């Protein structure tokens, strides 16, 4: 079982970025998936969840309306579209599913 995040980097405040998470080694299309993030020195926090069929999503309040979680089951890939980003969105972003975590991708929001 493996999850590999990509798409992080430097983003200007108010800008957009899309993170991807490539899944392998398990039945991705049958698994609910989640995104988390962690700021160094702080606890990892849940951001969003998507059901296996992509029909139902949930978000933490501070990203609701700005971030969108989605998935492509044909490509075994999870996404996080981030819009109108803020400096406080700076963190390492992780995808999670099937009791497995990716290694994370760093997003820095700064001008």
PyMOL commands that set and color helices and strands:
alter all, ss='L'
color gray80, all
select helices_A, chain A and resi 28-30+87-89
alter helices_A, ss='H'
color red, helices_A
select strands_A, chain A and resi 2-6+9-11+17-24+33-38+45-50+57-59+67-72+77-82+91-97+100-101+105-109
alter strands_A, ss='S'
color yellow, strands_A
deselect
rebuild
show_as cartoon
